[in-house]
Amino acid sequence: MKNYFVTGIGTGVGKTVVSAIFTESLEADYWKPIQAGGLEHTDTDIVKNLISNTKSKFHPETYRLKHPASPHYSAFLENIKIQESNIIKPKTNNNLIIEGAGGLMVPLNNNFMIVDLIKQLNAEVVLVSGNYLGSINHTLLSVEALKNRSVPIKGIVFCGEINEASEDFILKYTGLPFILRVGYENLFSKTVIRKYADILYPFLKDLR
């Protein structure tokens, strides 16, 4: 069984949608260890509502924080300290999709960041990149941070507007596999997620 950690080059690049696509394609379990803000409609709720298969299980968050901010600050506002020792991977006999919060260098406490959590959980990274001014820099810095820590990277998913020049440069420079491109959609529904899951399936068919 594989553990894939879906992380992004920043906030709002499409991690939750990509997590849903992977969860659906692999009929995997889903887990978001830390939810900061949006407790009335969490990322777990969103993914659950986008999945068609009946095999996936959704594991509860270790930390549910009220404020939409960096987890370490959101926890501070609630007089909580996030303890990395409390973040324990759920037991499952299925593949597991883990969704991060923000980018790699987002702090969970004063000494522990998302990238450290990925290492602790012994997961392989799916890196989500978007095409915007500065995204090449953010993507390459993210890849460098992962490689410097010897964190395995499954490949890159591009979300949003297509920019072939940027994408080609990123893939050639990093040498990482291209996994999937998720375009703009008027609405991400179960049908749309299923469409992308079917596109993704050949890339992951040995794991299902």
C-alpha positions in Angstrom: 0.0 0.0 0.0 1.2 3.5 -0.8 0.9 6.8 1.1 0.7 9.8 -1.2 1.0 13.3 0.4 -0.6 15.9 -1.8 1.1 19.3 -1.2 1.2 22.5 -3.2 3.7 25.2 -4.2 1.4 27.5 -2.2 -2.1 28.1 -1.0 -5.0 27.8 -3.4 -3.4 25.8 -6.2 -5.8 22.9 -6.2 -4.6 20.4 -3.6 -8.1 19.4 -2.5 -9.3 18.8 -6.1 -6.2 16.8 -6.8 -6.6 14.8 -3.6 -10.2 14.0 -4.7 -9.0 12.8 -8.1 -6.3 10.6 -6.6 -8.7 9.2 -3.9 -11.3 8.4 -6.6 -8.8 6.9 -9.1 -7.2 4.6 -6.5 -10.4 4.1 -4.4 -8.0 5.1 -1.7 -8.6 6.4 1.9 -8.3 10.1 2.5 -6.9 12.0 5.5 -6.2 15.6 6.2 -4.2 15.8 9.4 -4.7 19.5 10.0 -7.7 21.7 9.1 -7.2 25.4 9.8 -10.5 27.3 9.2 -13.5 26.3 7.3 -14.8 23.9 9.9 -18.4 24.2 8.7 -17.3 22.7 5.3 -13.9 21.1 5.7 -11.6 19.8 2.9 -12.6 16.3 4.1 -16.2 17.2 3.5 -15.4 18.5 0.1 -13.5 15.4 -1.0 -16.2 13.1 0.4 -18.8 14.9 -1.7 -16.7 14.6 -4.8 -16.1 10.8 -4.6 -18.3 8.2 -6.3 -16.7 5.0 -5.1 -17.9 3.2 -1.9 -14.5 1.8 -0.9 -12.8 5.0 0.2 -12.8 5.8 3.9 -12.3 9.3 5.4 -10.2 9.5 8.5 -10.8 12.3 11.0 -8.4 15.2 11.3 -5.9 15.2 14.2 -6.3 19.0 14.6 -9.4 21.0 13.7 -8.6 24.7 14.1 -11.0 27.6 13.8 -9.0 30.3 12.2 -8.0 30.3 8.5 -4.3 31.0 9.1 -1.0 29.2 9.3 -1.6 26.2 11.5 0.9 27.3 14.2 -0.8 30.7 14.5 -4.3 29.3 14.3 -3.4 27.0 17.1 -1.8 29.8 19.1 -5.1 31.8 18.9 -6.9 28.8 20.5 -4.1 28.2 23.1 -3.2 25.0 21.5 0.3 23.7 20.6 0.4 21.3 17.7 2.5 18.3 18.8 4.0 16.3 15.9 4.0 13.2 18.0 0.1 13.4 18.1 -0.1 13.2 14.3 -0.3 9.5 13.7 -1.1 8.0 10.4 -4.5 6.1 10.5 -4.4 2.4 10.2 -5.7 1.1 6.9 -5.2 -1.7 4.5 -5.9 0.7 1.6 -3.8 3.2 -0.2 -3.9 6.5 1.6 -4.1 10.1 0.2 -2.9 12.7 2.7 -3.6 16.3 2.1 -1.4 19.0 3.5 -2.1 22.6 4.6 -0.6 25.3 2.3 2.9 24.7 1.0 5.9 22.8 2.3 7.4 25.4 4.6 4.1 26.1 6.4 4.9 25.9 10.2 2.9 23.6 12.5 4.8 24.8 15.5 8.0 26.7 16.1 10.2 23.8 15.1 8.1 21.6 12.7 6.8 22.3 9.2 4.7 20.5 6.6 7.8 19.2 4.9 8.9 17.6 8.3 5.4 16.0 8.6 5.8 14.4 5.2 9.1 12.9 6.2 7.6 11.7 9.5 4.7 10.0 7.8 7.0 8.3 5.2 4.9 9.5 2.3 5.6 10.1 -1.4 4.8 13.5 -2.6 2.4 14.6 -5.3 3.4 18.2 -6.0 0.6 20.5 -7.2 1.7 23.5 -9.2 -0.3 26.3 -10.8 0.6 28.6 -13.6 0.9 32.2 -12.4 3.7 34.8 -12.4 6.3 33.4 -10.1 5.1 29.8 -10.2 8.3 28.5 -11.8 10.3 29.9 -8.9 7.9 28.5 -6.3 7.8 25.1 -7.9 11.6 24.7 -8.2 12.1 25.9 -4.6 9.5 23.3 -3.5 11.3 20.5 -5.4 14.6 21.6 -4.0 13.3 21.6 -0.5 12.0 18.0 -1.0 15.1 16.7 -2.6 17.4 18.3 0.0 15.5 16.2 2.6 15.5 13.1 0.5 11.7 13.0 0.3 10.5 10.9 -2.7 8.4 12.7 -5.3 5.9 10.8 -7.4 5.6 13.7 -9.9 3.9 17.0 -10.6 0.3 17.9 -11.3 -0.4 21.2 -13.0 -3.7 23.0 -12.2 -5.5 25.9 -13.9 -4.4 27.8 -17.0 -2.1 26.0 -19.4 1.4 27.5 -19.9 3.4 25.0 -21.9 6.6 27.0 -21.7 6.6 27.1 -17.9 5.5 23.5 -17.6 8.1 22.2 -20.0 10.9 24.1 -18.2 9.8 22.8 -14.8 9.7 19.2 -16.0 13.0 19.3 -17.9 14.8 21.1 -15.1 13.5 18.9 -12.3 13.4 15.6 -14.2 10.2 14.8 -12.5 7.4 12.8 -14.1 4.3 14.7 -15.4 1.3 13.1 -13.8 -1.8 15.1 -14.8 -3.1 18.5 -15.9 -6.3 19.7 -14.3 -7.9 22.5 -16.3 -10.4 25.2 -15.3 -13.9 23.8 -14.8 -17.1 25.7 -14.2 -17.9 23.2 -11.4 -16.0 20.4 -9.9 -18.6 17.7 -9.6 -18.5 13.9 -9.0 -18.7 13.5 -12.8 -15.7 15.9 -13.4 -13.6 14.2 -10.7 -14.4 10.8 -12.2 -13.3 12.1 -15.7 -9.9 13.1 -14.3 -9.7 9.9 -12.2 -10.0 7.9 -15.4 -7.3 10.0 -17.1 -5.0 9.4 -14.0 -5.8 5.7 -13.7 -3.2 4.4 -16.3 -0.5 6.3 -14.5 -1.4 4.5 -11.2 -2.9 1.3 -12.4 -0.3 -0.9 -10.8 -1.4 0.4 -7.4 -5.1 -0.2 -7.5 
